[in-house]
Amino acid sequence: MSGADGTAGASVSSAPPEQEEGVTWWYRWLCRLSGVLGAVSCAISGFFNCITIHPLNIAAGVWMIMNAFVLLLCEAPFCCQFIEFANTVAAKVDQLRSWQKAVFYCGMAVVPIVISLTLTTLLGNAIAFATGVLYGLSALGKKGDAISYARIQQQKQQADEEKLTDTLEGEL
């Protein structure tokens, strides 16, 4: 689409995602690898959870298999090349902030445990939940160094002392 001056306007959805709030490249790959391993563990555990006569276990197993599919679709879209919208979904998920991914992945992993609390559901969703935790930690950002922290504390102390001196001078 063209703007008023005839130039093409850049849309927000085509903008590259921001640099994950200062997260290093190896941490992003660790999150992705964790997502793929979580998908594999969910799929295997979900399959074994479906081999039962208890309906809640079957429901939890089906949910775990669905979690595996969603994790693979979001974290490794090249594994889902037979699905037409895989790259579109992966691009939308890449634009989400880290805390949004964390809430989404942890929420997906908790649902089967709430449905049926068994060892299979706990172990199967552990890595998927860990993926959400890793994304949550990346949302916190990098740890600051001691020198910067000490400088900030010193500035706060000086500001407090100035306020105290101003109030004392105002009372005299």
Protein Blocks (a to p, Z undefined) as FASTA:
>chain_A
ZZfkopacddfklpccdehhoiafklmmmmmmmmmmmmmmmmmmmmmmmnccbfklmmmm
mmmmmmmmmmmmmmmmmlmmmpmklmmmmmmmmmpcfklmmmmmmmmmmmmmmmpccfkl
mmmmmmmmmmmmmmmmmmnopaddfklmmmmmmmmmmmmmmmmmmmmmmmZZ
